Amino acid sequence: MLISDRLKNIKPSGVRRIFDLARQMKDPINLSIGEPDYDIPEPLKEEGIEWIRKGFNKYTPTQGIPELREKIASHLKKKGVHFEEVMVTAGVTGGLLLASLALINPGDEVVIPDPFFVMYEYQVLLMGGVPVFVDTYPDFRLREEAFTKKLSNKTKFIIINSPNNPTGAIYPEEDLRMVVRVARERDLLILSDDIYDNFVFDQPSCACIGQLYDKTLTFGGFSKGWAMTGWRLGYVAGPKDILQQMITLQQYTFSSVSSFAQKAAVKALDFNVEDHIKRYKIKRDLIYEGLKEKFHVQKPQGAFYLFPEVPGGDGEAFVEKAIQNHVFIVPGSVFSKRNSHVRISFAASEETLLRGIEVLNRIS
Ligand SMILES: Cc1ncc(COP(=O)(O)O)c(C=O)c1O
């Protein structure tokens, strides 16, 4: 067999499939997208272009250019995040892959609250690990009993993602403190994916695991807040011994990451995207108010997704119906062991959202 055993449990991404279908259709109402509908802010684009023109186009240090690492370190310190070392990665995706490579032995269990970002499940499976899911329905809260039931002597780490993709939930600080207490009792590592930390709607900022616990790998990035999805840039901060191994692994995988994007990112961390966030809060209100009568739905507190339960309780069947009506959304089963919900992205124009709301109410 030509293809490695490693791939035997790996399926193509369910989100990509919907995205490709939408691309083939004329005038789709696309609410499946996982990236902002605004472009990189002009001054940051200019910064990147200027560095390309200046010839900053070669390999960079494996762990990232010093000025960006310093900038990230001071950003995290201001936030009160505990860490010893910082590295720059090819998006949070690249950082997660290096962490999985560095940490997971075949048979190791990784505890993940469900619903979850799809990549977690597959990266664990790729390493021969076992994803273990903790159900957080119906209100997407982390509960001690549900959590501790899933921990075993094979548990290697826990992954927390808040604000959350696909639910838009922000876990309250008391939930995070509970997870930290449970992890501390067992000396477990926590991976905290904070990529949506710019997208917080009803409070000035949200708590994150890295503020509460030293044994945390904190992941952050430039894809969402500054819309740099195509520039592939993120970072990881945490304990030195783990980061050193991840930097070594980066030498043999990504080598280093995009040169000009790192220069632009130095400026990004000082570039306020508050106006965009305010607009996203308006979009959040529009879609939540538009759907809450017909759908059972939690009001998203962050990120740019709504995760309603569909009437009838069959998410995949509902998505088929939506697609027949030109609305592209993603079945909850892509992000969950349950198929009762769907993910709706509100990273779209208000006009698109209004058209989507009309169709979704009509077919529900
Ligand atoms: C929760 C979460 N983590 C990580 C990523 C990937 O981010 P990046 O573009 O930095 O690789 C995404 C993208 O959708 C995401 O939703």
The ligand as an SDF file (V2000), in Angstrom:
LIG
                    3D

 16 16  0  0  0  0  0  0  0  0999 V2000
  -10.2570   27.6780   16.4910 C   0  0  0  0  0  0  0  0  0  0  0  0
   -9.3120   27.8540   15.3580 C   0  0  0  0  0  0  0  0  0  0  0  0
   -7.9990   27.6180   15.5530 N   0  0  0  0  0  0  0  0  0  0  0  0
   -7.1150   27.7470   14.5510 C   0  0  0  0  0  0  0  0  0  0  0  0
   -7.5110   28.1240   13.2770 C   0  0  0  0  0  0  0  0  0  0  0  0
   -6.4780   28.2040   12.1900 C   0  0  0  0  0  0  0  0  0  0  0  0
   -5.8370   29.4170   12.2400 O   0  0  0  0  0  0  0  0  0  0  0  0
   -4.5980   29.8140   11.3410 P   0  0  0  0  0  0  0  0  0  0  0  0
   -5.1110   30.5160   10.1300 O   0  0  0  0  0  0  0  0  0  0  0  0
   -3.7980   30.7330   12.2390 O   0  0  0  0  0  0  0  0  0  0  0  0
   -3.8520   28.5860   11.0020 O   0  0  0  0  0  0  0  0  0  0  0  0
   -8.8540   28.3760   13.0260 C   0  0  0  0  0  0  0  0  0  0  0  0
   -9.3030   28.7510   11.6770 C   0  0  0  0  0  0  0  0  0  0  0  0
  -10.4570   28.6600   11.3180 O   0  0  0  0  0  0  0  0  0  0  0  0
   -9.7790   28.2380   14.0920 C   0  0  0  0  0  0  0  0  0  0  0  0
  -11.0860   28.4610   13.9060 O   0  0  0  0  0  0  0  0  0  0  0  0
  1  2  1  0
  2  3  1  0
  2 15  2  0
  3  4  2  0
  4  5  1  0
  5  6  1  0
  5 12  2  0
  6  7  1  0
  7  8  1  0
  8  9  2  0
  8 10  1  0
  8 11  1  0
 12 13  1  0
 12 15  1  0
 13 14  2  0
 15 16  1  0
M  END
$$$$
